[in-house]
């Protein structure tokens, strides 16, 4: 719930800033109407950056990989006994 409040307050602040720029005419009106597009593009770039950083820092877990392979073999045996074709691998 706290995250939703944070996002909504950020959107309200950005909207207030945008409306203020529109009313004050500090920035030309043609540029001010593009601010939401710039915001969405910036948000997309930030998201891609966070995904990239997350992928670069993704830990490798060899112990978990071995456990996963054991679970897969166990599931294949279970389904073979139930009569389900699970492939040759």
C-alpha positions in Angstrom: 0.0 0.0 0.0 2.9 2.4 0.8 4.3 1.9 -2.7 0.9 2.9 -4.3 0.8 6.0 -2.2 4.3 6.9 -3.2 3.6 6.4 -6.9 0.3 8.4 -6.7 2.0 11.3 -4.9 4.8 11.3 -7.5 2.2 11.5 -10.3 0.3 14.3 -8.5 3.6 16.2 -8.1 4.5 15.7 -11.7 1.1 16.7 -12.9 1.1 19.9 -10.7 4.5 20.8 -12.1 3.3 20.2 -15.6 0.1 22.3 -15.1 2.3 25.0 -13.5 4.5 25.2 -16.5 1.4 25.4 -18.8 -0.1 28.2 -16.8 3.1 30.2 -16.3 4.2 30.0 -19.9 7.8 29.8 -18.9 8.5 27.1 -21.5 6.9 27.5 -24.9 3.5 25.7 -25.1 4.7 23.4 -27.9 7.5 22.0 -25.7 5.3 21.8 -22.6 2.9 19.4 -24.3 5.7 17.1 -25.0 6.7 16.7 -21.3 4.5 13.7 -20.7 6.1 11.9 -23.6 9.5 12.7 -22.3 8.5 11.4 -18.9 7.2 8.1 -20.4 10.4 7.7 -22.5 12.5 8.4 -19.4 10.6 6.0 -17.3 11.1 3.3 -20.0 14.8 4.0 -20.1 15.0 3.8 -16.3 13.1 0.5 -16.4 15.5 -1.0 -19.0 18.5 0.2 -17.0 17.1 -1.5 -13.9 16.5 -4.7 -15.7 20.0 -4.6 -17.2 21.6 -4.0 -13.8 19.5 -6.8 -12.3 20.6 -9.2 -15.1 24.3 -8.2 -14.6 24.1 -8.9 -10.9 22.0 -12.0 -11.1 23.6 -14.6 -8.9 24.4 -18.1 -10.2 23.3 -20.9 -7.9 25.0 -24.2 -8.8 23.4 -25.9 -5.8 20.0 -24.8 -6.8 20.6 -26.0 -10.4 21.4 -29.5 -9.2 18.3 -29.5 -7.0 16.2 -28.4 -9.9 17.6 -31.1 -12.1 16.8 -33.7 -9.4 13.2 -32.3 -9.2 12.8 -32.5 -12.9 14.0 -36.1 -13.0 11.7 -37.0 -10.1 8.7 -35.3 -11.9 9.5 -37.2 -15.1 9.5 -40.5 -13.2 6.3 -39.6 -11.5 4.5 -38.8 -14.8 6.0 -42.0 -16.5 4.4 -44.1 -13.8 1.1 -42.3 -14.4 1.3 -43.1 -18.1 2.1 -39.6 -19.4 4.6 -39.3 -22.3 7.3 -36.8 -21.1 9.7 -37.2 -24.0 12.9 -39.0 -24.4 15.1 -36.5 -22.5 
